[in-house]
Amino acid sequence: MNHYKSNVRDIEFNLFEVLGIGELLDAGAYGDLDTDTVRNILAEVARLAEGPVAASFTDADRHPVEFDAPNHASWSRSHCARPSRP
């Protein structure tokens, strides 16, 4: 299970209730895009963001990159050993 959970409900609320983009979409202002298509796009992007994309960031979120100021180097404990000093 991944650590990221998208908030599609809030995004849909802002787009359709606050901004009223649904009427614009259904009137044909954006060609083939209508309200149902945009909702399906948002659902698919959420699935990707919560699945494979979130999985790729799990390790970096748990083991952040650290800056080694004297050596001017960035490193992550999970990906490499700490750089040695000269």
C-alpha contacts under 8 A as a table, 3 or more apart, distances in Angstrom:
res1	aa1	res2	aa2	distance
2	N	50	E	6.77
2	N	51	G	6.98
2	N	54	A	6.34
2	N	55	A	5.99
2	N	58	T	7.24
3	H	50	E	7.96
3	H	54	A	7.20
3	H	58	T	7.12
4	Y	49	A	7.72
4	Y	50	E	5.63
4	Y	54	A	6.07
5	K	50	E	5.85
6	S	46	A	5.94
6	S	49	A	7.25
6	S	50	E	6.69
7	N	10	D	5.68
7	N	11	I	6.62
8	V	11	I	5.00
8	V	12	E	6.01
8	V	42	L	6.88
8	V	43	A	7.23
8	V	46	A	6.99
9	R	12	E	5.20
9	R	13	F	6.11
10	D	13	F	4.95
10	D	14	N	6.16
11	I	14	N	5.21
11	I	15	L	6.15
12	E	15	L	5.10
12	E	16	F	5.75
12	E	17	E	7.59
12	E	39	R	7.52
13	F	16	F	5.45
13	F	17	E	5.08
13	F	18	V	6.51
14	N	17	E	5.74
14	N	18	V	4.82
14	N	19	L	6.08
15	L	18	V	6.12
15	L	19	L	5.17
15	L	20	G	6.28
15	L	21	I	5.73
15	L	22	G	7.61
16	F	19	L	5.82
16	F	20	G	4.63
16	F	21	I	5.22
16	F	22	G	5.36
17	E	20	G	5.31
17	E	21	I	7.91
20	G	23	E	6.22
20	G	24	L	7.40
21	I	24	L	5.15
21	I	25	L	6.17
22	G	25	L	5.10
22	G	26	D	6.04
22	G	34	D	7.31
22	G	35	T	5.44
23	E	26	D	5.19
23	E	27	A	6.06
24	L	27	A	5.24
24	L	28	G	6.82
24	L	29	A	5.81
24	L	30	Y	7.83
25	L	28	G	5.48
25	L	29	A	5.73
25	L	30	Y	6.03
25	L	33	L	6.11
25	L	34	D	4.73
25	L	35	T	6.05
26	D	29	A	7.54
26	D	33	L	7.73
26	D	34	D	5.04
26	D	35	T	6.34
28	G	31	G	5.25
28	G	32	D	7.04
28	G	33	L	7.32
28	G	34	D	7.26
30	Y	33	L	5.60
30	Y	34	D	7.77
33	L	37	T	5.84
33	L	38	V	6.62
34	D	37	T	5.32
34	D	38	V	6.30
35	T	38	V	5.25
35	T	39	R	6.21
36	D	39	R	5.10
36	D	40	N	6.16
37	T	40	N	5.06
37	T	41	I	6.15
38	V	41	I	4.97
38	V	42	L	6.16
39	R	42	L	5.11
39	R	43	A	6.21
40	N	43	A	5.05
40	N	44	E	6.19
41	I	44	E	5.16
41	I	45	V	6.12
42	L	45	V	5.15
42	L	46	A	6.08
43	A	46	A	5.10
43	A	47	R	6.24
44	E	47	R	5.01
44	E	48	L	6.31
45	V	48	L	5.11
45	V	49	A	5.98
46	A	49	A	4.98
46	A	50	E	5.96
47	R	50	E	5.33
47	R	51	G	5.94
48	L	51	G	5.06
48	L	52	P	5.91
48	L	53	V	6.11
48	L	54	A	7.97
49	A	52	P	6.74
49	A	53	V	5.07
49	A	54	A	5.66
50	E	53	V	6.59
50	E	54	A	5.28
50	E	55	A	7.70
51	G	54	A	5.59
51	G	55	A	6.15
52	P	55	A	5.12
52	P	56	S	6.42
53	V	56	S	5.33
53	V	57	F	6.91
54	A	57	F	5.30
54	A	58	T	6.39
55	A	58	T	5.31
56	S	59	D	7.22
57	F	60	A	5.33
57	F	61	D	6.12
58	T	61	D	5.20
58	T	62	R	6.33
59	D	62	R	5.21
59	D	63	H	5.94
59	D	78	S	7.55
60	A	63	H	5.04
60	A	64	P	5.20
60	A	65	V	7.29
60	A	76	S	7.91
61	D	64	P	5.72
63	H	76	S	6.51
63	H	77	R	6.54
63	H	78	S	6.44
64	P	76	S	6.15
64	P	77	R	7.96
65	V	74	S	6.32
65	V	75	W	5.31
65	V	76	S	4.50
65	V	77	R	7.61
66	E	74	S	5.56
66	E	75	W	5.49
66	E	76	S	6.14
67	F	72	H	7.13
67	F	73	A	5.89
67	F	74	S	4.50
67	F	75	W	6.65
68	D	71	N	5.71
68	D	72	H	5.69
68	D	73	A	5.17
68	D	74	S	6.00
68	D	75	W	7.70
69	A	72	H	4.80
69	A	73	A	6.74
71	N	85	R	6.90
73	A	83	P	7.72
75	W	79	H	7.64
75	W	80	C	6.84
75	W	81	A	7.88
75	W	82	R	6.77
75	W	83	P	7.77
76	S	79	H	5.49
76	S	80	C	6.19
76	S	81	A	7.82
76	S	82	R	7.85
77	R	80	C	5.78
77	R	81	A	6.29
77	R	82	R	7.01
